[in-house]
């Protein structure tokens, strides 16, 4: 597949509900540099740790991927993936497209870009993997529950949810991690309209949807984790029964 071949689907932005991630237009010009200054390569390393858990072939939803770091990682796997790259920030999506156009090595993937949120997913769209790179920490619990439920419904029964985000291993987190998180939420709340004030209880949300953790690795002295979640066998049977 030529590196400059992609499908771009862009709904009118005024039809989209306002969500915290749409405010990342304001930080798009310097977000990558800021992340590298604060975290080095830890965030990219967390995403890279998830690549072996992609399907050999199938549809992959990337939601909230921002400027496209993770897109290059997906293309480098050599797997035959049909990628839907969904982001609510027009500026971030433009940067992801530019990164994709500059990608030179041949690859077997197809990539579609779509401006929107999970509400932009079509009812029939199903994916073998859903990737949420540093997205779920943006939302307060009621909104997060809604978002995760929609993503779960778009995942095939035996699919994988690939998660990379801030999730301190040590509880309560060390003081330096608490201070850094407080600074992050303060800054992005002010500049990008992020509504969350603290990290969500990720585990409780995944369990409520019938998922269990099958892999975990940590980065940045345990402040960042990459995890793979899959539905429990009972949840898989329930989903198949509903479709049957």
Secondary structure as UniProt FT lines:
FT   TURN            3..4
FT   STRAND          6..10
FT   HELIX           13..15
FT   HELIX           20..27
FT   TURN            28..30
FT   HELIX           31..39
FT   TURN            40..41
FT   HELIX           42..48
FT   TURN            49..50
FT   HELIX           51..53
FT   STRAND          57..63
FT   TURN            66..67
FT   HELIX           69..75
FT   TURN            76..77
FT   STRAND          80..87
FT   HELIX           90..102
FT   STRAND          110..115
FT   HELIX           118..120
FT   TURN            123..124
FT   STRAND          127..133
FT   HELIX           136..138
FT   HELIX           141..153
FT   STRAND          155..166
FT   HELIX           175..192
FT   HELIX           202..208
FT   TURN            209..210
FT   STRAND          211..219
FT   TURN            220..223
FT   STRAND          224..231
FT   HELIX           233..243
//
